[in-house]
């Protein structure tokens, strides 16, 4: 059964296929078709020459969810809430993260205040009914909304995480009176306390729902039209896949559907090569991203603000934890008003792009600096299909930067790259050192077009001993989708002193969560259920997720759970308080159905790297060009080894090795670089 | 080679020091035990050099802590001498003679040595939930008459001496505060954050060497200063003044409290002179701080840049001893920050004529909007405190409406408590958290709205209420905009027929009393008659503005059914209004126009009152500088 993964980016739609029968990969790339994304997918499939009928599963990562939200092109949405809470969504948390900015902006609501309607009903914190639901009022609201041509409705009632009965009833009435619109009930999306965050997450889900549903239906129709008979799976922000039916119901889980693939692929490559602890590092055109993988598992955040913390929309659904900085190949180098050299966060993007791309860009970028240093070969880019304008890059660096600072062109180019490396190192630090992990215990997997170009220098900065450059680093996200597990996360608030937690209670909730997750799962067998408890010392606000299993809950082994919490607190914050009482806030459950791992094709073995040419490149010292061997990635045999200085070129990327770095090529083609000065 | 001149090392230093302070802040917030730290973010983390110069400070917390830890280091070095510190020392202090804030703000600082040489101090100031004294909470409130009633005096004491814990001191602190489990937890978090910083500093010094680090820092300071100077150079030279009033100082209700700012701009330099503010009070609303001037200057010069010593080098602040902002020990300071947001607003307003496109109308101006109800839970037998900080309206600003329901200019990433979070922990019901229609000042760009938060207590307990202090001078409008609604507290006890205004700390109530925490709105910017009628119609449709107010304040007539703008009627009404009112500078005979802020630029003093259609001076004269 052939597997296909399709990743839709801003410019290109990437396809990676794998045929386990003859251990073969397929690639195809076509221009993204923004009017109807499925067009690019169908093009790719046609281009790859695959027998569509033989494909068993197509896994798809897409930016349709996040774009609908950020571009504000979602549905006309209404919101139903408990009496007295109409403005909670607008008021939010009242904060101003930009403390000195008099021109700050609060998040922009997706629902107008006029279409936010209150319902007479009230639950208490424990879930007891204080005021019964006024069904007649709900019906009247539904009729009002029908006249307004509403396309989606979000329902979020106070304390529905504890008792969803009223929300369920409201949902029934809405579907009866108002059959057309997309309806999201908050407890089905996020069953945790904190009403503002739950409202925002539910509203986002409803707002993007109709468009995402339309997209998925259209995709399935188009696929059927070309004879596709297999399954479709959609990537979620948590790095797992889900069925299109679940995706239509919970589209807010798709925010990071595209980018997470690279992190899953990094974990998989690490696992295969015997590095369970990996820092995934991806550098594309506009940003660089870092994420930490421990014992083969990504780390998660409980959610994030889409569009930035200061004025973005909170979507509190598990997401692979990523730190992103504004440093990509297209990031612009500039001189600020007091003469300091800066890199990013403004980017020349794909259009006009770096100067050397000949697309009309006239501001020097990180890519231009690398061309000036000779690290990107002007005639080797995209396998020579796109000849870069090295002279223009040099002139851009000279006119834009060197002359103003009174420095030599190569010195400035070197400084630009170093500053970018420092910025990216801070991102890598943030996911590792700042969370209590020592980078020396990790290998870095470098992906994205610009990742391999800078990874070794970043690794040296942070004492990371090993850098792994996977095959096809520029198509890495799609590769990750091929190996992603099916995964569903559910959360339940359960606030109680850990000492008073009732074992039978939490076991029952555990089983309910298992059953909720099963409702979303496509797989029925071999499902793992990973449970954790969010714990904190009484008085703290932030909690730590402590892994547990059902037997520990059933047997009430809370002392043992507490000890684990103390240990995790010590690791993360370098102190703990064994005598302080601990409380439980949420239970979390992930249902995971493992995808069979791929047997990656093995390369031919050879002693010599072969095919090396030479050219002068500026590496450690910008004044002294090094006559550097340039290897071609496509012909590197397995088992070969070589030392830096060296460049390894492949169509969409270049790996830079400095003097003393040593590279070995693995059986399956990955380059494993031992970084100098790290031991 | 002098690496300090290398742009890469400079950029590294520029990024690395703020990153350390921010990492300290994240850890503190995530491990602290009280909502003043994890929600209100009432803390700061910083690295300060031996001369008291600010190397870096965290971003996002309470704004009025900006760059105010230097005095603590200068004082410590004076007392102990440069040779009086050892690796492993941990100092603790809150003394008002130097710190100038309420005693709840506990500073912990740790010296950092590189190869036996004292280089920096890592510091954390954090608001403890209690420091003993006469009452729990904010140092006992404005009633407290002296610092000893407010709480424990910790005066630059070594809690650890070269790594050895001073156990009697630790126990003395633990035994003299009401919530030791919370505060000693916070103390552990503060120490851990400082130690984290020393580890990060060590990595940096090892890699670059002390000379390079110090050289790079000097350059970073210089560049920051130059950026601020460039902004000030763009402001027309002159002397700008503004003043406003609080109704009273919370205790002596017979006298208004004057806030006044005189801002002199000459070339690249700015002087902020607060000599015209009231003198120190018997009420505990005094402070000893440059915070108001610093926050205003920062907001006008480089609001999004990290803070360091260079941020304020081109600013001169004048506050005479004995001023309410430069109070002398033992003037009480329990509610030290109460008036600071309004002082900031007054400074910013003074510059409105010079920076028309950079200065918003007044915001609600109060640190408060605080919800505080406490008691003992009858079921658990444990003490509980309901605490939240509610936001109010911000002023309309050139080009856009003010934001609604947002914390003051002195508070950054301060979050209200969620209704569900409150009800999970405390026996109360939050009946509503709602925007107040018409509370935003009318203007071409409307002021943001304040809110009403209604809370019913299910058990008996005590409420802290702080009555309105801005009735006679509500948040002002600019350029013809109108003032915003004022804040207050209302209470309805079970026997009462309706709500009444209330202004009492620790007011005991029986079960099922209902309190309303009402926050103010922001002032409007520009003449409301110039507001796009379609925007007014949209505001009415959304319920931000009532139909009556649309007609009364904006001269916009709407169809009662469809809420569409009646173009002809609106044009006629606006014409008539303009003839009647127009741009008179001082409106008289309007009951609602008490006063707001008066401006002075140059020698001629002109007092403006916000009133419908009042405006800006048409004949402002500029003082010639000697």
Interface residues (C-beta under 8 A of the other chain):
Chain A: X83 X84 X85 X86 X87 X88 X90 X91 X92 X93 X94 X95 X96 X97 X98 X99 X100 X101 X102 X103 X104 X105 X106 X112 X113 X114 X124 X125 X130 X158 X159 X161 X193 X194 X195 X196 X197 X336 X337 X338 X339 X340 X341 X342 X343 X405 X415 X418 X419 X422 X423 X426 X429 X434 X495 X537 X538 X539 X540 X541 X542 X569 X573 X574 X575 X577 X580
Chain B: X6 X7 X8 X10 X11 X12 X14 X15 X16 X19 X23 X26 X27 X29 X30 X31 X32 X33 X34 X35 X38 X39 X59 X60 X61 X62 X63 X181 X182 X185 X188 X189 X192 X195 X196 X222 X223 X226 X227 X230 X295 X298 X299 X303 X304 X348 X358 X359 X360 X389 X390 X391 X397 X400 X403 X404 X405 X406 X407 X409 X411 X412 X413 X414 X415 X416 X418 X419 X420 X421 X423 X424 X425 X429 X430 X431 X432 X433 X434 X435 X451 X454 X541 X542 X543 X544
